[in-house]
Amino acid sequence: MLNALNDPFLPSRALPSSDQVAAAVKLDYPREGGHVGFVSGSFPGRLDWLPDRLLHLFQHEVG
């Protein structure tokens, strides 16, 4: 589960902790990222944050 802690629509207090989910669920709560798409950088922003984060996760979990 990937959700930024500064998501304005889903506050961090609503996110489950590791003891509230199955052991097979990986929780990833970056400090910043906003909501859906994780746009980063100056306007108009870049949309590469989410794909980069997922690739990093899969490389460390699988490899």
N, C-alpha and C positions, 0 to 999 in steps of 0.2 A: 504494500500500500504506500503510495507516494502522495504526500500532501504537504505543501509549505505551511510553516507555522504562522506566516503572515497572510494567509488566504483570507480575504475580507468576507467571503461567503460561508466558509466553514472554519469557525474559530478553533484554536488549538485545544480549548477545553472540551470540545466535542469529539476529539480524536481518541480512539481506543489506545490503551497501553498494551504492552506485550503480554501481560497476564489476562487480557480480555479477548485475545484472538488465538486461533489455533497455532500450534508450534510451526506449522508449515507456512504461515503468513510472515513475510518480511516487512517490517515497518520502516519507512524512510521518511523522516520529517525534517527536511532542511529548514533552516532559519528563515530564509527568504525564497521567493519564487512567485508569490502572488497566487493568482487563480487561473486555472486551465491554460495550458500552453507554456507557461513559465517563460514569458517574454523577458529578455534581459538586455542590458545595454541602453544606450541613449536612443531617443526617438528616431526612427520608428521601432527600434528594438530588433533583436535577433530571436529566432525561434529554434536555436540549436541546443538550448539548455536541456530540454527534456530528452531528446535522442542521445545526447552525450551522457546524461545521468543513467539512462537505461543501459547503454553499452557498458559503462563502467560497472554497473551492478552485475550484469551477466558475465562479464569477464572475471569478476572476483568470486561469483557464486559457482560458476561452471568450470572455470579454468583453474 
